[in-house]
Amino acid sequence: VQLVESGGGLVQAGGSLRLSCVASGGIFRLNAMGWYRQVPGKGRELVAVISAGARTYYSDAVKGRFTISRDDAKNTVYLRMNSLKTEDTAMYFCATYVCSKYVCDDVLPLNEYEYDYWGQGTQVTVSS
């Protein structure tokens, strides 16, 4: 499985961006997808997760401002980011959890070690 993120960039505080992550290989519709972010010198921080059945989870830091969604026909997961803050500045990574269970719809992995594949990341910089 390969994951390629895009959509990052420089934006002013209060602005919006939409990140995309396209997956190739595997069976995308069965897999949970997550977005993480990382700043230099710190570990990865969970941002949002979407299960195969479109259940979602958001960290408290982004709840109400970010929206995760998926388009299984395009093997793509999105992260819509509104009302961006300077503290949202980070490298954003998407990751996929390859589901091997009989039922995958409700699997919502929240630990980074549960994810099997990671993209290379896309930089988001929010200026004040």
C-alpha positions as a Python dict, from the first residue, in 0.01 Angstrom:
ca = {
    (1, 'V'): (0, 0, 0),
    (2, 'Q'): (126, 344, -89),
    (3, 'L'): (-15, 668, 46),
    (4, 'V'): (45, 1009, -108),
    (5, 'E'): (-65, 1326, 67),
    (6, 'S'): (-122, 1662, -96),
    (7, 'G'): (-288, 1993, -25),
    (8, 'G'): (-57, 2139, 234),
    (9, 'G'): (77, 2491, 215),
    (10, 'L'): (101, 2830, 378),
    (11, 'V'): (-220, 2989, 501),
    (12, 'Q'): (-309, 3274, 733),
    (13, 'A'): (-470, 3211, 1068),
    (14, 'G'): (-842, 3173, 1027),
    (15, 'G'): (-805, 3030, 680),
    (16, 'S'): (-880, 2686, 543),
    (17, 'L'): (-706, 2403, 366),
    (18, 'R'): (-810, 2063, 241),
    (19, 'L'): (-561, 1779, 256),
    (20, 'S'): (-596, 1471, 38),
    (21, 'C'): (-443, 1129, 71),
    (22, 'V'): (-462, 885, -218),
    (23, 'A'): (-403, 518, -150),
    (24, 'S'): (-284, 262, -400),
    (25, 'G'): (-277, -109, -339),
    (26, 'G'): (-481, -299, -85),
    (27, 'I'): (-857, -281, -42),
    (28, 'F'): (-916, 79, 54),
    (29, 'R'): (-1285, 44, 139),
    (30, 'L'): (-1208, -204, 418),
    (31, 'N'): (-942, 4, 588),
    (32, 'A'): (-956, 270, 852),
    (33, 'M'): (-766, 587, 769),
    (34, 'G'): (-605, 832, 1005),
    (35, 'W'): (-447, 1174, 993),
    (36, 'Y'): (-160, 1255, 1225),
    (37, 'R'): (60, 1557, 1258),
    (38, 'Q'): (408, 1617, 1390),
    (39, 'V'): (622, 1916, 1471),
    (40, 'P'): (1000, 1894, 1497),
    (41, 'G'): (1117, 1748, 1825),
    (42, 'K'): (780, 1602, 1919),
    (43, 'G'): (600, 1276, 1858),
    (44, 'R'): (312, 1223, 1622),
    (45, 'E'): (-22, 1359, 1735),
    (46, 'L'): (-349, 1200, 1632),
    (47, 'V'): (-572, 1445, 1448),
    (48, 'A'): (-864, 1244, 1309),
    (49, 'V'): (-964, 892, 1215),
    (50, 'I'): (-1233, 751, 990),
    (51, 'S'): (-1339, 388, 991),
    (52, 'A'): (-1436, 183, 689),
    (53, 'G'): (-1796, 247, 786),
    (54, 'A'): (-1734, 623, 814),
    (55, 'R'): (-1731, 646, 1192),
    (56, 'T'): (-1510, 936, 1290),
    (57, 'Y'): (-1293, 1047, 1577),
    (58, 'Y'): (-1133, 1387, 1633),
    (59, 'S'): (-879, 1504, 1883),
    (60, 'D'): (-997, 1775, 2118),
    (61, 'A'): (-752, 2016, 1955),
    (62, 'V'): (-932, 2003, 1619),
    (63, 'K'): (-1288, 1904, 1707),
    (64, 'G'): (-1536, 2140, 1548),
    (65, 'R'): (-1279, 2282, 1305),
    (66, 'F'): (-1156, 1982, 1106),
    (67, 'T'): (-1358, 1727, 910),
    (68, 'I'): (-1233, 1390, 791),
    (69, 'S'): (-1407, 1217, 503),
    (70, 'R'): (-1342, 944, 254),
    (71, 'D'): (-1429, 863, -106),
    (72, 'D'): (-1389, 491, -157),
    (73, 'A'): (-1443, 522, -532),
    (74, 'K'): (-1132, 739, -549),
    (75, 'N'): (-931, 558, -278),
    (76, 'T'): (-895, 895, -111),
    (77, 'V'): (-930, 1033, 239),
    (78, 'Y'): (-965, 1406, 299),
    (79, 'L'): (-904, 1638, 591),
    (80, 'R'): (-1088, 1966, 567),
    (81, 'M'): (-929, 2217, 802),
    (82, 'N'): (-1116, 2535, 887),
    (83, 'S'): (-1041, 2818, 1130),
    (84, 'L'): (-674, 2730, 1124),
    (85, 'K'): (-456, 2840, 1411),
    (86, 'T'): (-80, 2890, 1429),
    (87, 'E'): (-62, 2587, 1655),
    (88, 'D'): (-193, 2373, 1369),
    (89, 'T'): (141, 2422, 1194),
    (90, 'A'): (292, 2077, 1144),
    (91, 'M'): (374, 1805, 897),
    (92, 'Y'): (53, 1612, 835),
    (93, 'F'): (62, 1241, 763),
    (94, 'C'): (-205, 1000, 658),
    (95, 'A'): (-195, 639, 762),
    (96, 'T'): (-393, 326, 691),
    (97, 'Y'): (-497, 42, 916),
    (98, 'V'): (-530, -273, 709),
    (99, 'C'): (-832, -455, 843),
    (100, 'S'): (-806, -832, 866),
    (101, 'K'): (-1118, -878, 1076),
    (102, 'Y'): (-1443, -1028, 958),
    (103, 'V'): (-1620, -696, 1008),
    (104, 'C'): (-1422, -379, 946),
    (105, 'D'): (-1680, -102, 947),
    (106, 'D'): (-1646, -6, 1313),
    (107, 'V'): (-1271, -41, 1354),
    (108, 'L'): (-1141, 297, 1468),
    (109, 'P'): (-773, 271, 1560),
    (110, 'L'): (-650, 550, 1785),
    (111, 'N'): (-295, 432, 1849),
    (112, 'E'): (-31, 512, 1588),
    (113, 'Y'): (121, 167, 1633),
    (114, 'E'): (-197, 13, 1496),
    (115, 'Y'): (-140, 166, 1154),
    (116, 'D'): (34, -38, 888),
    (117, 'Y'): (134, 216, 626),
    (118, 'W'): (220, 585, 630),
    (119, 'G'): (254, 855, 371),
    (120, 'Q'): (547, 1092, 341),
    (121, 'G'): (356, 1388, 477),
    (122, 'T'): (251, 1732, 361),
    (123, 'Q'): (354, 2051, 540),
    (124, 'V'): (92, 2288, 675),
    (125, 'T'): (211, 2627, 793),
    (126, 'V'): (-30, 2874, 951),
    (127, 'S'): (93, 3230, 984),
    (128, 'S'): (-38, 3487, 1230),
}
